[in-house]
Every structure is written in C-alpha cells, then in structure tokens.
C-alpha cells in the first residue's frame, strides 16, 4: 500500500460545485447527526439503526475487512 493521495478535482473544480459550501463547512457538519469523529462506534451503530437503512451494509463492511485482514481507519 502507498500513502499517496490522488486528487480527482482541482481546487477550482471544488469551488465550482454548487453544494461545495454546504458539504465543506466544518461548523455545519458538526451539527449533523452523522458527524461522528470521536471513534464512538456505538453512536454510529445507533444512528445507522435508527435513522438510516445502512446498518446491514455497515456490518458487511466490518465482516469483509476482517476477512481481508484490512484495518478500517481514517476520517470519512
């Protein structure tokens, strides 16, 4: 594996996206239910279970990462 980051968009491309400010304003993100960056998996699972239909997909990803011996990390 490598640590290289590939950028798909230029800074100008990002600025030209009409929803750029909505999705990239850290203060607005903090108010959203899915803003979970403290590593609290229980909070994430509760959110997925109560407010989405994505819990099964989340569990599938956890199982697959274990099968492939891949560590899940980073900020998404």
N, C-alpha and C positions, 0 to 999 in steps of 0.2 A: 504494500500500500504506500501511497505517497501523500504528502501534506500540501500539495499544490492546490490552489483554489482556482477554478475556472470561472470566469465571469462571462455570463451569457449576454449581458446588456452593458452598454456604456453608461456612464453617469448621466449623460444627456437623455439616453433612451429611458432611463428610470424616471427622470424628471418629466418626460413627455407622457407618461402613463397617467391617465386622468385620476385614478384612485391611489396614486402614489402617496399623497399626504395622509390619507385615511389609514393605510396599512403600515406606514413607516413612522408614525408619530408615537414614540415610546410612551408618552403620558396617556394617550388614548388607549394604547394596548394594555396598560396596567389596569384599566377599568373593565376589561373584557373577562368573561368567565374563564376562558381558556388560557389566560396569562398565568401559567404555572411554571416558573423557572427556579423554584426553590427545591426541586427534586422530590416533592411530596407526591408520590405515586398514588396514595390513597385519594388525594384530592382529584387527581387526574382521572382515576377509575370512576369515582363518584360522578364527575362531570360527564364522562363518556356514557355511563349507565343511565343517568337521569335526564340528560339534555340532548343526547345525540343517538344515533343508531350505529355508532362506530366501535362499541366495546368488543364485539367479536373480531373485527379487523385488528384492533389493538392486541388482543390476546393471540391472534395468529402471528403477528409480527414478533411478539415475545417468544413464542414457540419456535418460529423459524430461525430467529437469531441464535437461540440455544442449539438448535440442530446444526447450524452452520458455524458454531463457536465464534459468533460475532458479538462484539461488545456494542451496546447501544449507548451512544453518548452524544453530546453536543447540545446546541440550542436550536430549536425549530420554531 
